Amino acid sequence: MSRRWISLHEYQSKKILHENNLNVQRFQVVDTPEDAFKAGQELMNTIAKELVIKAQILAGGRGKGTFDSGLKGGVKLTKDPKEAQKIVKQMVKYRLVTKQTPKEGVEVQKVMVAEALDIARETYLAILLDRAYGGAVLMGSPCGGVDIEEVAEKTPDQIYTTPIDPVRGMQKEQAHDMAVKLGFKDKLANEVLINFDAKLSFDDNAKFRQQNVFDQEDTSESDQREVEATQAGLNYIGLQGNIGCLVNGAGLAMGTMDIIKLHGGQPANFLDVGGGVKEEQVLDAFKILFNDSQVKAVLVNIFGGIVNCAIIANGIVKACQKLGLKIPLVVRLQGTNMDEARKILQNSALPITAENDFEQAAIKVCSMIVQDESCISTVEQGKPNIKIGKKHIAKNGRI
């Protein structure tokens, strides 16, 4: 269940639109205040009467966002290149918080300096995949310039959709009908239309024929654990709990997370190693789990159908030997070569807890978290504790 698409920045999207003969405002992309001044000068001396400065992040709501530099708004207008320089100085390398970013915001790396044009009217237009239609739909609204989610909530009758036949493609009459609904009724051929904002996303399945697009992907705003997992051919999603899960198959992964929660635990991730996993990928998976400070225990739950349990066992042993096993690890291996796999774990001399039963494995890993938390709680109350190996047993406390 890894990311199934990539999103491009506004400037990247506009570049693609321009390459396909669609009108966009002219712009330059900068990453320093000095370059912003130069770009502003060049635009003002040639084509622009005013400049628009736009922070480039993948989240929406930039105009109403706030920087940790104190600057209000990620979209600014100015007629002075020196002012553009000052604005960019308060944007680049600072975090911008919007309603679509994490609470800590996103660090801005690049800024678009573009010509600002007088806007007579704004509309919204998109082509997107819709599960209800089983394909692409053309969606538009005459209410542009505001969040489309707000339009959908307050005036849903102002959003129009029409399915696009996957074989025939979009038809001229569909485009004409949408143009009329967007308010272009009289002089369709004579109106000047400009793409003032743009956001393009691409499904991962298109990578083999859109490599030039995927090469532009910016992963700086992504969860780096997910980025590392994708590079290793793993499916990973970070969660808020403290029990790391390493499982093969999405269904088993979901069931594993459910049974952990059933017994009072909280999964820290969804990590599916898939059916063709290699020892190296097991090592990559453990690197992600062990480097995550919120993970306090790990449950490996493998059903060896396509997967060879012995490969998983060897990968676990090598990963723990190389990385060091500093937290509780419970391993359940069932299926192909499971007896050999269990011998590999037993002969490793590592403190790995092996369990054959699915539910018992979940109970054990959850109890290990509870033990740790009980000890921490007792110590925090000022009661002495005795260390035995890696376990903490509190005097007058509970284990």
Disulfide bonds with the S-S distance in Angstrom:
none
